[in-house]
Amino acid sequence: MSFKFPELPYAYDALEPHMDAQTMELHYSKHHQGYFNKFMDAIKGTDLENKSIEDIFASISKQPAGVRNTGGGFYNHNIFWNSMSPNGGGNPTGAVADAIKAKWGSFDKFKEEFSNAAATRFGSGWAWLIVTNNGDLAITSTANQDNNLMDVESTKGTPILGLDVWEHAYYLKYQNRRPDFINAFWNVVNWKWVNEQFEKNK
C-alpha cells in the first residue's frame, strides 16, 4: 500500500502561542490519525489501494462517502501541517508572492479575501489557496473534508495553502472565536513551502 501516515514536521508546542500544544497533539494524533486509519480500512481490498490520492479524488463522486470523507481528512491535514512552520509568518516570497500581487493587487487584499473565505465557511470545512488547472491562483472554500482535487468541486485545482476551520482545530484555545484563530494562522504560514508547491503546480 502506497499511503503512509506522515510525521508532524515540528513539535506539538512549536507553533505556540498561536497554535497551542494540546490542540496540536489531539488534532494530529487523534483526528488526523483517525482519518488515516479509517481511510485505510475503506480502501482495503479494493482497486483504490493501488491508485494515487489524486486519482481517487478525480472520481470521488463514484466512491462511497466513507472514502470521500476519510480520504479528504487524511489529505487535507497533510496540507494543513505543511502550511505552517515555527519559522513562518510574514509576507510571501518568491514566485508565489509575485503571483499573489498580480492576482489580488496586494498581499493585504489576498489576506483579507482568504480570511473571509475561512470566516464565512458555514459549519465545518476549509479555506484554500489553489493553483487552478489552468495555472491561475484562486481562493476557495470547501465543506467538511472536501478539496479542489475532487470532481465534486466546481473550481478544480491543487491546494498549496490550507486552513482547517473545523472547531476541533481551534476550540480549546479560541472557543467560538474563529476570526481570532484565522488571524493567528498568518503568524505561522510556511511561505517557503507554499512557494515550492506553487512552483511545482503552476
C-alpha positions in Angstrom: 0.0 0.0 0.0 1.4 3.4 -1.0 -0.2 5.5 1.6 1.7 6.4 4.8 0.8 8.5 7.8 3.1 11.4 7.8 5.3 12.6 10.7 4.3 16.1 12.0 7.1 18.4 10.7 7.6 20.1 14.1 7.0 19.5 17.8 3.4 19.9 19.2 4.4 23.1 21.0 6.5 24.6 18.2 3.7 26.9 17.0 2.9 28.4 20.4 1.4 30.8 21.3 -0.6 30.9 18.0 -1.4 27.2 17.9 -1.5 25.6 21.3 0.3 22.3 22.0 -2.7 20.5 23.4 -4.9 21.2 20.3 -2.0 20.2 18.0 -1.5 16.9 19.8 -5.2 16.0 19.8 -5.6 17.2 16.2 -2.7 15.2 14.8 -2.7 12.1 17.0 -6.5 11.6 17.3 -8.3 13.4 14.4 -5.7 13.0 11.6 -4.6 9.6 12.6 -8.3 8.6 12.9 -9.0 9.7 9.3 -5.9 7.9 8.0 -6.9 4.6 9.8 -10.5 4.8 8.5 -9.3 5.6 5.0 -7.0 2.6 5.0 -9.9 0.4 6.1 -12.2 1.9 3.5 -9.9 1.1 0.6 -8.6 -2.2 1.8 -9.1 -4.9 -0.7 -10.3 -2.6 -3.4 -8.6 -1.3 -6.6 -8.2 2.1 -4.9 -5.3 0.6 -2.9 -3.0 1.0 -5.9 -4.2 4.4 -7.0 -2.8 7.8 -6.1 -4.8 10.0 -3.8 -5.2 12.4 -6.8 -6.7 9.7 -9.0 -9.1 8.7 -6.2 -10.2 12.3 -5.8 -10.7 12.7 -9.5 -13.5 10.2 -9.4 -14.6 10.7 -5.8 -18.3 11.2 -6.8 -18.3 7.5 -7.7 -16.8 6.3 -4.4 -18.6 5.6 -1.1 -19.0 8.5 1.3 -16.5 6.9 3.7 -13.7 7.1 1.1 -14.5 10.8 0.3 -14.7 11.9 4.0 -11.7 9.9 5.3 -9.5 10.3 2.2 -10.2 14.0 2.3 -9.4 14.2 6.0 -6.1 12.3 5.5 -5.0 14.5 2.6 -6.3 17.9 3.8 -4.5 17.6 7.1 -1.2 16.9 5.3 -1.6 20.2 3.6 -2.6 22.0 6.8 0.5 20.8 8.8 2.9 21.8 5.9 1.1 25.1 5.5 2.6 26.1 8.9 6.1 26.4 10.4 7.7 27.7 13.6 9.7 30.0 11.3 6.6 31.0 9.3 4.6 34.2 9.1 5.4 37.5 7.5 5.0 38.1 3.8 5.2 35.6 1.0 8.4 35.4 -1.0 9.4 34.1 -4.4 7.2 33.4 -7.4 4.0 32.9 -5.3 4.4 36.5 -3.9 4.5 37.9 -7.4 1.5 35.8 -8.5 -0.5 36.9 -5.4 0.3 40.5 -6.1 -0.6 40.1 -9.8 -3.9 38.4 -8.9 -5.1 40.5 -5.9 -3.2 43.7 -6.2 -1.5 43.3 -2.8 -0.8 40.7 -0.1 -3.1 42.6 2.3 -6.0 42.2 -0.2 -5.3 38.5 -0.6 -5.1 38.0 3.1 -8.4 39.7 3.6 -10.1 37.6 1.0 -8.6 34.3 2.3 -9.5 35.2 5.8 -13.1 36.0 4.7 -13.4 32.6 2.9 -12.3 30.9 6.2 -14.5 33.0 8.4 -17.7 32.6 6.3 -17.4 28.9 5.7 -20.6 27.7 7.4 -20.1 24.8 9.8 -17.0 22.6 9.2 -14.6 22.9 6.3 -11.5 24.5 4.8 -10.2 27.6 3.2 -7.7 27.1 0.4 -5.3 28.8 -1.9 -5.1 26.7 -5.0 -3.3 26.5 -8.3 -6.2 26.0 -10.7 -6.0 23.5 -13.6 -5.2 26.4 -16.0 -2.3 27.6 -13.8 -4.1 30.5 -12.2 -4.4 31.2 -8.4 -7.7 31.1 -6.7 -9.1 31.3 -3.1 -11.7 28.7 -2.4 -13.6 27.2 0.5 -14.9 23.6 0.8 -17.3 21.9 3.1 -16.4 19.0 5.5 -13.3 17.2 4.2 -13.7 18.1 0.5 -10.9 19.8 -1.5 -10.5 21.1 -5.0 -8.8 18.0 -6.4 -12.2 16.3 -6.1 -14.6 16.0 -9.0 -17.5 17.3 -6.9 -16.0 20.8 -6.7 -16.7 23.3 -9.4 -13.3 25.0 -9.2 -10.6 22.4 -9.8 -7.0 22.8 -8.7 -4.2 21.8 -6.4 -4.2 23.1 -2.8 -1.0 24.9 -1.9 -2.2 26.6 1.3 -4.9 25.2 3.6 -6.6 26.3 6.8 -8.7 23.9 8.8 -11.8 25.7 10.2 -13.4 22.7 11.9 -14.0 23.5 15.5 -11.6 20.8 16.7 -8.8 22.9 15.1 -9.2 25.8 17.4 -11.9 25.4 20.1 -9.6 24.6 23.1 -7.7 27.9 22.7 -10.1 30.1 20.8 -13.5 28.7 21.7 -16.1 30.2 19.3 -13.7 33.0 18.2 -12.9 31.6 14.7 -11.7 35.1 13.4 -9.0 35.1 16.2 -7.8 31.7 15.1 -7.6 32.8 11.5 -5.6 35.9 12.5 -3.2 33.7 14.5 -2.7 31.4 11.4 -1.0 34.2 9.5 1.8 34.3 12.1 2.9 30.7 11.2 2.2 30.4 7.5 5.0 28.5 5.9 5.5 30.6 2.8 8.7 28.7 1.8 6.6 25.5 1.4 3.7 27.4 -0.3 6.1 28.8 -2.8 7.6 25.3 -3.5 4.1 23.9 -4.1 3.3 26.9 -6.4 6.4 26.3 -8.5 5.6 22.6 -8.8 2.0 23.1 -9.9 1.8 26.4 -11.9 
